[in-house]
Every structure is written in C-alpha cells, then in structure tokens.
C-alpha cells in the first residue's frame, strides 16, 4: 500500500446553546454601553472598550470546524476556531480502534460503555453519516463522535476492517 492522505472538514452547526450565549453576550454589551454612557468617566470608557473587544472575541470563539486528516493509518482531528486558530484535539492509529460503528447501530451500543471520555467532533446534528469509535488517547478510552464522508469511511475501513462496521 502506498502513501495515503485524506482530509475532510466538518463545520459545527450553531446550537441553541450557542445562540443563547451570543444573545447573552450582546445583551451584556448593550447594558454595559448604557451604564457607561450614564456614568461617563475615563475608567468606564476603558472598561467599555475592553468589554466590547471581549464580547467580540467570545462570539468568534463559537465558530468551530473540525478537520479529520488520515495519513498512512493515523487519524488526526483538529479543531479550527473562527477559521484562524487550529488545535490538535485527537490523534490515534486507526489499527488501535477497539470498535467503530454507526451511531444508531444497536448491536454495538454496549461496546462503547467502557469509554472514560466522549469527544464530539461532528456538526452537532445526528446525520446518516454520524459514526462513533472507541480508541485509546492519552491513557484513556475515548469515544469519538464524528461524521466521515464516504472517502474517509472507506480509508478507515481499509486500515481496520475487522473493527470498523459500516452501515449498509
């Protein structure tokens, strides 16, 4: 087998929790501006500038994407925040996967009870291509929820056909 490289980008959908956070941040900013205009002082103006910049930063931190990269049997998952900041949040050899199945596969549900941590790197919505796998990561058994496309799914199956169960 030659060198294999596959990558896929999944955008995290805005949830009601994200929307509520954004509304709270905007309402807080408006209240701070109103209070700041009533009590005009140099310290209050500095506070308003800092608060406004912090509110903008917090809102941009809610824009998330996940990138799945497979390189010669290694799966790396990065979180991309606001299309500018990248952080590696998971990395494992596909051959180390204990089990991988579709999220609705009832016959494999009990296999995932051994997980000590859950990592959701999907769009946040259960779809036809939402899968779960169990793999060791940093000394823990991590259950990862993700959304591989057809090419990513075939590549993962290529490296661990006995443990990867693809929905027919």
MISELUM-223276 format. One record per residue (C-alpha): residue number from 1; x, y, z. Coordinates in steps of 0.5 Angstrom, whole numbers, plus 2048, in hexadecimal, padded with zeros to 3 digits. Last residue first. Layout:
// residues N
NUM / X / Y / Z
...
This chain:
// residues 168
168 / 7CE / 7FF / 809
167 / 7D0 / 802 / 810
166 / 7D8 / 801 / 810
165 / 7DB / 7FD / 816
164 / 7E2 / 7FE / 817
163 / 7E5 / 7F9 / 81C
162 / 7E7 / 7F4 / 817
161 / 7E9 / 7F8 / 811
160 / 7EE / 7FC / 815
159 / 7F2 / 800 / 810
158 / 7EE / 800 / 80A
157 / 7E8 / 801 / 80E
156 / 7EB / 808 / 810
155 / 7EC / 809 / 808
154 / 7E5 / 807 / 806
153 / 7E2 / 80C / 80C
152 / 7E6 / 812 / 80A
151 / 7E4 / 811 / 802
150 / 7DD / 810 / 804
149 / 7DD / 816 / 809
148 / 7DE / 816 / 810
147 / 7DA / 819 / 815
146 / 7DD / 818 / 81C
145 / 7DB / 816 / 823
144 / 7E1 / 814 / 827
143 / 7E1 / 80F / 82D
142 / 7E8 / 810 / 831
141 / 7EB / 80A / 835
140 / 7F0 / 80E / 839
139 / 7F8 / 80E / 839
138 / 7F9 / 814 / 835
137 / 7F4 / 811 / 82F
136 / 7F2 / 80A / 82F
135 / 7EC / 809 / 82A
134 / 7E5 / 808 / 829
133 / 7E1 / 80A / 823
132 / 7DB / 80D / 822
131 / 7D7 / 80F / 81B
130 / 7D3 / 814 / 818
129 / 7D2 / 813 / 810
128 / 7CA / 813 / 810
127 / 7CA / 819 / 815
126 / 7CA / 81B / 81C
125 / 7CB / 822 / 81D
124 / 7D1 / 825 / 821
123 / 7D5 / 826 / 81A
122 / 7D9 / 821 / 81D
121 / 7E0 / 821 / 821
120 / 7DC / 81E / 828
119 / 7E1 / 81C / 82D
118 / 7DF / 817 / 832
117 / 7E3 / 815 / 838
116 / 7E4 / 80F / 83C
115 / 7E1 / 80A / 837
114 / 7E0 / 803 / 839
113 / 7D8 / 804 / 837
112 / 7DA / 804 / 830
111 / 7DA / 7FD / 82F
110 / 7D3 / 7FC / 831
109 / 7D0 / 800 / 82C
108 / 7D3 / 7FC / 826
107 / 7CD / 7F8 / 825
106 / 7C8 / 7FE / 825
105 / 7CC / 801 / 81F
104 / 7C9 / 808 / 81F
103 / 7CF / 80C / 820
102 / 7D2 / 808 / 81A
101 / 7D8 / 804 / 81C
100 / 7DF / 804 / 81E
99 / 7E3 / 7FF / 823
98 / 7E9 / 7FE / 827
97 / 7ED / 803 / 823
96 / 7F4 / 802 / 823
95 / 7F5 / 800 / 81C
94 / 7F3 / 807 / 81A
93 / 7F9 / 80A / 81E
92 / 7F7 / 810 / 822
91 / 7F7 / 817 / 823
90 / 7F2 / 81C / 826
89 / 7F1 / 823 / 828
88 / 7F6 / 826 / 823
87 / 7F5 / 82E / 824
86 / 7F4 / 833 / 81E
85 / 7F2 / 83A / 81E
84 / 7F0 / 83E / 818
83 / 7EA / 83C / 815
82 / 7E6 / 83E / 81B
81 / 7E8 / 838 / 81F
80 / 7EB / 832 / 81C
79 / 7EB / 82C / 820
78 / 7F0 / 827 / 81D
77 / 7EF / 81F / 81D
76 / 7F5 / 81B / 81B
75 / 7F4 / 814 / 819
74 / 7FA / 810 / 817
73 / 7FA / 80A / 812
72 / 7FE / 80D / 80D
71 / 7FC / 814 / 80E
70 / 7F5 / 815 / 80F
69 / 7F2 / 81C / 811
68 / 7EC / 81E / 814
67 / 7EB / 825 / 815
66 / 7E5 / 828 / 819
65 / 7E2 / 82F / 819
64 / 7E0 / 834 / 81E
63 / 7DD / 83B / 81E
62 / 7DC / 83C / 826
61 / 7E2 / 83F / 827
60 / 7E0 / 845 / 823
59 / 7DB / 847 / 828
58 / 7E0 / 847 / 82E
57 / 7E4 / 84B / 82A
56 / 7DF / 850 / 828
55 / 7DD / 851 / 82F
54 / 7E4 / 851 / 832
53 / 7E5 / 857 / 82D
52 / 7DF / 85B / 82F
51 / 7E1 / 859 / 837
50 / 7E8 / 85C / 836
49 / 7E5 / 862 / 832
48 / 7DF / 863 / 837
47 / 7E4 / 863 / 83D
46 / 7E9 / 868 / 83A
45 / 7E3 / 86C / 83A
44 / 7E1 / 86B / 841
43 / 7E8 / 86D / 843
42 / 7E8 / 873 / 840
41 / 7E1 / 875 / 842
40 / 7DA / 876 / 840
39 / 7D5 / 872 / 844
38 / 7CE / 873 / 840
37 / 7D2 / 871 / 83A
36 / 7D6 / 86B / 83D
35 / 7CF / 868 / 840
34 / 7CC / 868 / 839
33 / 7D2 / 865 / 836
32 / 7D3 / 860 / 83B
31 / 7CC / 85E / 83A
30 / 7CD / 85D / 833
29 / 7D3 / 859 / 834
28 / 7CF / 855 / 839
27 / 7C9 / 854 / 834
26 / 7CE / 852 / 82E
25 / 7D2 / 84D / 832
24 / 7CB / 84A / 835
23 / 7C9 / 849 / 82E
22 / 7CF / 846 / 82B
21 / 7CF / 841 / 831
20 / 7C8 / 83F / 830
19 / 7C9 / 83E / 828
18 / 7CF / 83A / 82A
17 / 7CA / 836 / 82F
16 / 7C5 / 835 / 82A
15 / 7CA / 832 / 825
14 / 7CE / 835 / 81F
13 / 7D1 / 830 / 81B
12 / 7D8 / 82D / 81B
11 / 7DB / 82D / 814
10 / 7DE / 827 / 812
9 / 7E5 / 827 / 80E
8 / 7E8 / 821 / 80B
7 / 7EF / 81E / 80A
6 / 7F1 / 818 / 806
5 / 7F9 / 816 / 805
4 / 7FB / 80F / 804
3 / 802 / 80D / 802
2 / 803 / 807 / 7FE
1 / 800 / 800 / 800
